[in-house]
Amino acid sequence: MIRKLAKRALRRLVADAPHIPSAPSTARKRPTRGQAPDPVPESTEEEEEEALEVESAEVRDWIAQGRDPLLLDIREPHELWSGAPVGGLLIPMNQVPHHLTAIPTDRPVVVICAAGVRSYGVAHYLREQGVPDAWSLSDGFGGLVEAGHPYHQPPSKAPVRLTQELTLDDAFQRDHAVSATTATVQRIQSTESGGWRVDVHLVDPERGPQRVDNVDLSEVGSP
Protein backbone atom coordinates (compact mmCIF):
# COMPACT_ATOMS: atom_id res chain seq x y z
CA MET A 1 0.00 0.00 0.00
CA ILE A 2 2.81 2.44 0.90
CA ARG A 3 4.51 1.67 -2.40
CA LYS A 4 1.33 2.44 -4.36
CA LEU A 5 0.81 5.71 -2.51
CA ALA A 6 4.41 6.69 -3.16
CA LYS A 7 4.03 6.05 -6.86
CA ARG A 8 0.83 8.06 -7.01
CA ALA A 9 2.63 10.93 -5.30
CA LEU A 10 5.47 10.64 -7.80
CA ARG A 11 3.05 10.89 -10.68
CA ARG A 12 1.64 14.10 -9.27
CA LEU A 13 5.12 15.55 -8.78
CA VAL A 14 6.36 14.46 -12.18
CA ALA A 15 3.25 15.88 -13.82
CA ASP A 16 4.28 19.34 -12.54
CA ALA A 17 7.92 18.99 -13.59
CA PRO A 18 9.01 20.71 -16.81
CA HIS A 19 10.97 17.76 -18.16
CA ILE A 20 9.51 14.32 -17.45
CA PRO A 21 5.82 13.68 -18.05
CA SER A 22 3.85 11.55 -15.67
CA ALA A 23 2.85 7.97 -16.24
CA PRO A 24 -0.64 7.55 -17.67
CA SER A 25 -3.35 8.27 -15.14
CA THR A 26 -5.83 5.62 -14.13
CA ALA A 27 -8.30 8.25 -12.99
CA ARG A 28 -11.79 8.08 -14.41
CA LYS A 29 -12.98 10.63 -16.93
CA ARG A 30 -15.52 13.09 -15.59
CA PRO A 31 -18.97 11.85 -16.66
CA THR A 32 -21.41 14.10 -18.43
CA ARG A 33 -24.44 15.26 -16.46
CA GLY A 34 -26.79 12.37 -15.74
CA GLN A 35 -24.27 9.75 -16.79
CA ALA A 36 -22.81 7.27 -14.30
CA PRO A 37 -19.01 7.11 -14.21
CA ASP A 38 -17.35 4.09 -15.74
CA PRO A 39 -16.01 1.67 -13.13
CA VAL A 40 -12.23 1.27 -12.93
CA PRO A 41 -11.06 -2.33 -12.54
CA GLU A 42 -9.18 -2.77 -9.29
CA SER A 43 -6.44 -4.68 -11.07
CA THR A 44 -5.51 -1.82 -13.44
CA GLU A 45 -2.68 -0.44 -11.34
CA GLU A 46 -1.34 -3.86 -10.50
CA GLU A 47 -1.18 -4.82 -14.17
CA GLU A 48 0.56 -1.55 -15.01
CA GLU A 49 3.21 -2.15 -12.36
CA GLU A 50 3.87 -5.65 -13.61
CA ALA A 51 4.39 -4.31 -17.12
CA LEU A 52 7.03 -1.80 -16.03
CA GLU A 53 8.90 -3.34 -13.12
CA VAL A 54 11.68 -5.88 -12.89
CA GLU A 55 13.58 -7.20 -9.88
CA SER A 56 17.35 -7.29 -9.52
CA ALA A 57 17.49 -11.10 -9.56
CA GLU A 58 15.85 -11.12 -12.99
CA VAL A 59 18.24 -8.45 -14.27
CA ARG A 60 21.11 -10.63 -13.06
CA ASP A 61 19.66 -13.47 -15.13
CA TRP A 62 19.34 -11.21 -18.17
CA ILE A 63 23.04 -10.39 -17.92
CA ALA A 64 23.95 -14.06 -17.54
CA GLN A 65 21.84 -14.88 -20.60
CA GLY A 66 23.57 -12.23 -22.70
CA ARG A 67 20.67 -9.79 -22.99
CA ASP A 68 23.09 -6.98 -22.10
CA PRO A 69 20.74 -4.50 -20.40
CA LEU A 70 21.84 -0.90 -19.96
CA LEU A 71 21.74 0.05 -16.29
CA LEU A 72 20.56 3.67 -16.26
CA ASP A 73 21.17 5.17 -12.81
CA ILE A 74 19.05 8.32 -12.37
CA ARG A 75 20.01 9.16 -8.78
CA GLU A 76 21.33 12.58 -7.86
CA PRO A 77 25.09 13.17 -7.50
CA HIS A 78 24.96 13.26 -3.68
CA GLU A 79 23.38 9.79 -3.70
CA LEU A 80 26.15 8.27 -5.77
CA TRP A 81 28.81 8.51 -3.07
CA SER A 82 27.38 5.25 -1.73
CA GLY A 83 28.22 3.56 -5.02
CA ALA A 84 27.12 3.16 -8.63
CA PRO A 85 26.75 0.07 -10.83
CA VAL A 86 29.81 -0.93 -12.82
CA GLY A 87 29.09 -0.44 -16.51
CA GLY A 88 26.03 1.71 -15.84
CA LEU A 89 25.14 5.05 -17.36
CA LEU A 90 24.72 7.82 -14.78
CA ILE A 91 22.22 10.53 -15.71
CA PRO A 92 20.28 12.41 -12.99
CA MET A 93 16.51 12.12 -13.42
CA ASN A 94 15.79 15.65 -14.64
CA GLN A 95 18.63 15.42 -17.17
CA VAL A 96 17.24 12.32 -18.87
CA PRO A 97 15.17 14.27 -21.46
CA HIS A 98 18.34 16.08 -22.56
CA HIS A 99 20.23 12.82 -23.13
CA LEU A 100 17.70 10.68 -24.98
CA THR A 101 20.14 10.09 -27.86
CA ALA A 102 22.43 8.32 -25.37
CA ILE A 103 19.76 5.76 -24.44
CA PRO A 104 19.54 2.75 -26.80
CA THR A 105 16.28 1.50 -28.25
CA ASP A 106 17.54 -1.95 -29.26
CA ARG A 107 18.34 -3.45 -25.84
CA PRO A 108 16.75 -3.53 -22.38
CA VAL A 109 17.15 -0.34 -20.34
CA VAL A 110 16.84 -0.85 -16.59
CA VAL A 111 16.23 2.43 -14.76
CA ILE A 112 17.68 2.56 -11.25
CA CYS A 113 16.99 4.86 -8.31
CA ALA A 114 17.16 4.33 -4.55
CA ALA A 115 13.87 2.50 -4.01
CA GLY A 116 12.14 1.94 -7.35
CA VAL A 117 9.84 4.99 -7.18
CA ARG A 118 11.53 7.63 -9.34
CA SER A 119 12.67 4.93 -11.75
CA TYR A 120 9.04 3.94 -12.32
CA GLY A 121 8.12 7.36 -13.73
CA VAL A 122 11.28 7.56 -15.85
CA ALA A 123 10.80 4.05 -17.28
CA HIS A 124 7.31 4.99 -18.41
CA TYR A 125 8.59 8.25 -19.87
CA LEU A 126 11.25 6.38 -21.85
CA ARG A 127 8.66 4.03 -23.30
CA GLU A 128 6.68 7.05 -24.43
CA GLN A 129 9.83 8.38 -26.09
CA GLY A 130 10.38 5.24 -28.14
CA VAL A 131 12.44 3.04 -25.80
CA PRO A 132 10.20 -0.06 -25.85
CA ASP A 133 12.27 -2.23 -23.51
CA ALA A 134 12.58 0.24 -20.60
CA TRP A 135 12.09 -1.14 -17.08
CA SER A 136 12.04 0.15 -13.52
CA LEU A 137 14.21 -1.70 -11.01
CA SER A 138 11.66 -2.31 -8.26
CA ASP A 139 14.16 -2.95 -5.45
CA GLY A 140 16.49 -0.09 -6.32
CA PHE A 141 20.26 0.15 -6.22
CA GLY A 142 20.46 -1.74 -2.91
CA GLY A 143 18.69 -4.70 -4.46
CA LEU A 144 21.14 -4.72 -7.35
CA VAL A 145 24.06 -4.87 -4.93
CA GLU A 146 22.42 -7.69 -2.96
CA ALA A 147 21.93 -9.59 -6.22
CA GLY A 148 25.70 -9.52 -6.69
CA HIS A 149 26.16 -6.88 -9.36
CA PRO A 150 29.53 -5.14 -8.97
CA TYR A 151 29.60 -1.50 -8.01
CA HIS A 152 32.20 1.20 -7.51
CA GLN A 153 32.46 4.01 -4.97
CA PRO A 154 34.21 7.30 -5.75
CA PRO A 155 37.07 8.16 -3.37
CA SER A 156 35.99 10.62 -0.70
CA LYS A 157 38.65 13.18 -1.67
CA ALA A 158 38.06 13.04 -5.42
CA PRO A 159 38.36 16.45 -7.10
CA VAL A 160 35.29 15.84 -9.26
CA ARG A 161 31.99 14.13 -8.59
CA LEU A 162 30.05 11.51 -10.53
CA THR A 163 27.85 12.98 -13.32
CA GLN A 164 29.82 16.26 -13.19
CA GLU A 165 30.16 17.88 -16.59
CA LEU A 166 33.69 18.50 -17.89
CA THR A 167 34.69 20.74 -20.76
CA LEU A 168 36.80 18.82 -23.26
CA ASP A 169 39.93 20.54 -24.51
CA ASP A 170 41.33 20.43 -28.03
CA ALA A 171 43.90 17.78 -27.16
CA PHE A 172 41.25 15.36 -25.88
CA GLN A 173 39.07 15.93 -28.94
CA ARG A 174 42.01 15.31 -31.23
CA ASP A 175 43.34 12.23 -29.39
CA HIS A 176 39.93 10.55 -29.30
CA ALA A 177 38.66 11.81 -32.67
CA VAL A 178 35.55 13.44 -31.23
CA SER A 179 33.99 16.85 -31.73
CA ALA A 180 31.90 16.82 -28.55
CA THR A 181 32.77 19.73 -26.28
CA THR A 182 31.57 18.27 -22.95
CA ALA A 183 31.45 14.92 -21.16
CA THR A 184 30.09 13.67 -17.85
CA VAL A 185 32.06 11.76 -15.23
CA GLN A 186 30.96 8.14 -14.89
CA ARG A 187 33.71 6.72 -12.68
CA ILE A 188 36.57 8.14 -10.61
CA GLN A 189 39.68 6.26 -9.49
CA SER A 190 42.82 7.35 -7.70
CA THR A 191 46.25 6.28 -8.91
CA GLU A 192 49.31 5.19 -6.92
CA SER A 193 51.09 8.38 -7.95
CA GLY A 194 48.39 10.52 -6.38
CA GLY A 195 46.61 11.39 -9.62
CA TRP A 196 43.10 10.70 -10.82
CA ARG A 197 41.66 8.72 -13.69
CA VAL A 198 38.06 8.92 -14.88
CA ASP A 199 35.61 7.24 -17.21
CA VAL A 200 33.52 9.76 -19.12
CA HIS A 201 30.41 9.68 -21.26
CA LEU A 202 29.90 12.00 -24.20
CA VAL A 203 27.60 12.40 -27.17
CA ASP A 204 29.50 13.19 -30.34
CA PRO A 205 27.47 15.07 -32.99
CA GLU A 206 28.77 12.76 -35.71
CA ARG A 207 29.47 9.43 -34.00
CA GLY A 208 26.75 9.44 -31.35
CA PRO A 209 27.07 8.33 -27.70
CA GLN A 210 30.50 7.17 -26.59
CA ARG A 211 32.22 6.17 -23.40
CA VAL A 212 35.93 6.82 -22.92
CA ASP A 213 37.39 4.90 -19.99
CA ASN A 214 40.49 5.22 -17.83
CA VAL A 215 41.54 8.71 -18.89
CA ASP A 216 43.90 10.84 -16.82
CA LEU A 217 41.76 13.64 -15.38
CA SER A 218 44.36 16.20 -16.44
CA GLU A 219 43.91 15.11 -20.06
CA VAL A 220 40.13 15.47 -20.14
CA GLY A 221 39.73 19.20 -19.74
CA SER A 222 38.22 21.25 -16.96
CA PRO A 223 35.03 21.32 -14.85
N, C-alpha and C positions, 0 to 999 in steps of 0.2 A: 504494500500500500504506500509506504514512504517513497519507494522508487517511482511509482506512478505519479505521485504528487510532485516529486522533484522534476520529472520530465514535463509535466504540464506547466510548471513554473518556468522551466527553461524555454518552452515554446512561446510563452508570453514575453519573456525577456528578449529572445531572439527576434520575435516579430517586431520589436521596437528598435532593433539594432539596424544601422545603415548598411551593413554588409551581408549578413547571412540571413536569408529568409527562414521562417519557421517551417516545421514539418506540417503536413496537411492537417487541418483541424477535423476532429470528429464531431464537432458541435452540429446540432441540427439547424437547418435553415428555418428562418422565422416563417411560420405559416401565415397565409392570407387570412383575412377576417372570416370567421366561421369555419375555418378548416382545421382539423385536428393535426397536430404535428406528427411527422413520421417517427416511428419508434427507432431507436438506435440499438442494434444488437450489442449485448454486453460483451461479446467476444471481439469486437472490432479492434480495441486497443491492444488486446493480447496478440491478435494475429499480426498487427502492424509491428509490434516489438519483435516477434519471431522472425519477421521478414528482414529486419535491419540488424539484429544483434548476433554476435558470435562470441563464444567463450575462448579464453586463452588456450585451453587444452586442444580445442579444435584448430586454432591457428597453428599450434605446434605441429599438429598432424598435417596441415596443409604444407608447411615448410618441409616436413619429412617426405611428403609425396611429390615434392617438386613444383607445387603451385606458385611458389615465389611471390607471396603477397608483399605489397609495400606497406610498411608500418608507418603511418602518418601520425606523429605525435603533435597534438595541438595545444599542449600545456604552455603556460606562460613561462618566461625565462626564469623567474624566481622559483618555479616548481622543479626546474630541471637540475638543480644542484643535487637532488636526491638520486639522480641517474636518468639515463635515456637509453632506449633500445639500440643495440649495435645494429648498424645497417639501416636504421630508420631515417625518415625525413622529418626534420623539426620545423614546423611552421605554426606560430601562435594562431589561435582560432580566428581572430578578426583579420588576420593577414591571408587566410586561405583564399578568399575571392581574388586577391591580387596575384596569386601564384597558381592559378588553375592549369596553366600550360605545363607546370612541373608535375602534375598528377596524371599518371597513366590511365588509359581507358581500356587497356587490353590485358589487365591482370587484377587480381583482388587488391583492394585498398582497405586496410584495417585502420580505422581512426581510433586514436588512443587519447584518453584524458586521465584524470585521477580516479574517477569512479564510474565511468560509463554514462554520464549524464550529458555533458557538453558534446561528447563524441556522437551521441545519438542525433542531435540536431545537425551536426556537420555532415554525418553520413547521409542523412536524407537530402541535405542541400547538394552534396556531390552527385547523388543520383539524379536530381533535377537538372544538374549541369552536364549530364551526359557521361557520368562515370557509373556504369551499370552494376559493377561488382564492388560497390562501397559498403563497408560494414562498420558497425560500432562495437568496440571491444567492451562487453558488458561488465567485466570485472576489473577494468582499468589497468594502469601500468603495474600496480602491485600484483595483480593476477598473472600478468605476463612474466614477471620475475619468478613467481612461485611455480609457474609452468616450466621454468628452466631456460627461458630465453636469455642470452647474455646481454648485459648492459654495461655502460660506462658512466663514471662520475667525473665531472671536471674537477681539477685540483682547486682547492679553496683559494689559493693565491694567484689564480690565472688572471692575466691582464685583460682578457676579453671574456665575454659570457656566451653561452650557447644561444643561437639564433641572432646574435649581434651582426649587424650589417657592416661589411668592410668595403672600402673603396679600392678597387684594383688598379695598380699602377701599370704603366706602359710595359715594364719588364715582365710582369706576370702575364699580361695579355699576349705579349710576343712569345714567351716561353711555352705557353699552353695553347696558342693559336685560337684565342677567343677574343671577341669584341665586346663582351659584357663588361660593364663598368663597376658592378657591385657583386658581392657574394655574401652569403650568410654562413656563420660558423655552425658546424654540425658536430664537431668533436674537438676537444682540446687535450693535449698531452704535454707533459714536461719532458725535457731531455736531460741526460746525465750532465751535460755541460751547463745547465741552468737556463737553457733556451726554451722555446715553445714551438710545438708543431700543431697544425690544425687540419681538419678536413673541412672543406667548404662546398657549398652548393650554389650554383649560379645558373642563370638562364641566358644562353647565348642567342642573340637575335637570328643567327643563321643556322646554328647547330642544335638549338633547343636546350633542354635541361641537361646539366652535367654536374658531376661530383668530382672534385679534385681532392685526393686524400694525401695526408702526410706531407704537408707543405710547411716549410719554415715560416713562422708568423711574420718575420721581417721581410719575406719575399712576397707576401700577399698584397700589402698596401697599408692602408691606415683605417682606423675606425671612423 
